[in-house]
Amino acid sequence: MSVSVFPDVIGQTNWKFRLPVKKTPSFHTIIQTPENRVGEIRIALQTYPRWEFEYDLAYMLGDATPAQITSAYQSIVGFYGQMKGAANDWLYFDPDDNGSSKTQRTLSLGLADLQQNSIGTGDGVTADFSMTRPIGALTDLIQNFHTGYPLVYKAGVLQTAAQYSINAQGTLHFVTAPAAGNSITWAGQWYFRCRFLDDQWDNLQSIKQRMWKNSSIKFMSLLA
C-alpha cells in the first residue's frame, strides 16, 4: 500500500475548490426481487462504508513549464500521473473530517481538540477491538492513522505502544485482555486511503493563462 499523500494545498491561494464538496457513504448489497415483488431478499456485503468524494476545482494556478514546478497545477496533475490514474492507492487528509473537533491540517492539537471514540468494554477475555468511530448511528472503520496516533486508553489510562498493536485492517489487539468493565477508547487523527475513480480527467481545462480548472475530481476510500 502506498504512503503517498494527496497534495496538501487546500486553503492556499494557488488553488480553490468550489462548494459543495461531495462526500457520500457507499455500501454494496445483493438484492433479489421476486417477479411478484413480494418478499424481497437483501444481503449486505459490507459492514463498514466506503466514502465517495468529488471536488470541483474552481481554479489551479500554474502550468506544465519547468518554472511552474511548485504550482498547484503541477502538484495535482503530477500526483494524478504518479498514481497512474486509478491504478494506485494513496492517503487523503480530509480537512473537515480527520479526528479533530475543528478544521485542522496540523498536529498542533491538544487532547480537547481530538474526538474521543468508545470502541468497547473489557470482559477479561476479549483482547481484540475494531478501531471505529461513530457518525450518528453509523459505525465507520478507521485503518490509516496520522503519525503519532492513535492514543489508546484502557479505563481512562493512556496505554504505551508495548501494550497493544493495530494491524492494517484496523483491529486493536491488547497484549493483556482488558479487565471486566474497563472502557476502551481512542483518539487521534487519520487519513482516508483512496484511489481515483477514473483513468482520465475529462473536465481538466485551461480557463486563462496559467490558470486551470477541473469540475470533477472523483475518488473513493478503500478498506484493507
Protein Blocks (a to p, Z undefined) as FASTA:
>chain_A
ZZbdcddfehiakbccdddddddddddddddddfklpaiacddfbfbdcdddddddfbac
ddfbfklmmgmklmmmmmmmmnnpmlbgcddddfklgopabdcfbfbdcfklpccddfbd
cehlamcdcddddehjbccddfbdcehiacddeehiacdfklpccdfkopacdfbacdeh
iacddedddddddddfbfbdfkbccfbehiacdfbdcdddddZZ
